[in-house]
């Protein structure tokens, strides 16, 4: 009897595991999704702790500089031009005929191998130049911008210049992750990002508690770069050795293939700066670092919540590309519709929870309430973020087809948003002080 009882329990346990796997499959949960959601959830859970430390160890002025640093550095969009997504999807199409050997080297069709190598070499050169431009160009432009801000006695010059250089190095590594994702190493890349998010958060918390002020961003970025080097050399050193030699077969044509898709993506990404990053610098310029800090923290909350929802669609780009190359359109569409429904549901739930928290803090007059936007502007911000991200799965789906159909919409939205931000930010930006 005891043996039969144990056998029955074992069967029940295995059945429960099987049902759990089936539920996860129906919910479109992959290993990459798990890593991505865990990383995003870590950001959501760690975010309040970070914000508490900011309110305890940063003055309102330093908080404004801290968030504006990030928004100004986002100007790297003007040099990145969405190339990382193009690399990912092009690599995915070539990887349909390739695989990773036991020794960590690329094996498979020789023509696809040659095209993948040529794609990688082009992307490495592109981002190396982009990293240099970010370090020198954005670093210099940011110095001029912050020099014209009101004198708040905040020591920002050295932290800003060092952070600009580190950001340039970080940009030079972007093609590493794009190629790995395109080569179906999505789960590994998202594992890297999950661990990196934890390490960066710990470095950020430690730096804040030690009172290093604006040097916090440089220390956390250095921590991320060290983890990047360890991850690449330990897991993919042989993989990337393939890109050291010149391709011996057909190559990916820059003008004939990449640029035909990228110029549309580039226009969309340029417009994206005005729909996502321009607000904090405008508020900093017109109303000073205190108001900019309020918006920056609120924008960080909204972005973290949206990031959780997008983990169902973002990792699927390379998989979509492979399915398109194999013409498995029926299954592709089924996955898309499920992911869209899940994304909208999570966005609605997350936005409601975030707003209720902000509203509750204002009701009880909690000191933290003065560091974020009031309930009404916060509600408008969350609604905008929710609407903007609800169609993200569709954009991943279409870009996997090597198409960029949102160019006109992106341009119109970027121009309109930028103009409204400049016009309304001049007067209504003070709303955040209420």
Secondary structure, DSSP 8 states (H G I E B T S, - for coil): -HHHHHHHHHHHHHHHHHHHHHHHHHTT--HHHHHHHHHHHHHHHHHHHHHHHHHHHS-HHHHHHHHHHHHHHGGGHHHHTTHHHHHHHHHHHHHTTEEE-TTS-EEE-HHHHHHHHHHHHHHHHHHHHHHHHIIIIIHHHHHHHHHTS-------HHHHHHHHHHHHHHHHTHHHHHHHHHTT-HHHHHHHHHHHHHHHHHHHHHHHHHT-GGGHHHHHHHHHHHHHHHHHHHHSHHHHHGGGS--SS----IIIIIHHHHHHHHHHHHHHHHHHTHHHHHHHHHHHHHHHHHHHHHHHHHHHHHHHHHTTTGGGHHHHHHHHHTT-HHHHHHHHHHHHHHHHHHHHHHHHHHHHHHHHHHHTT-GGGGGS--HHHHHHHHHHHHHHHTTHHHHHHHHTTT--TTHHHHHHHHHHHHHHHHHHHHHGGGGGG-
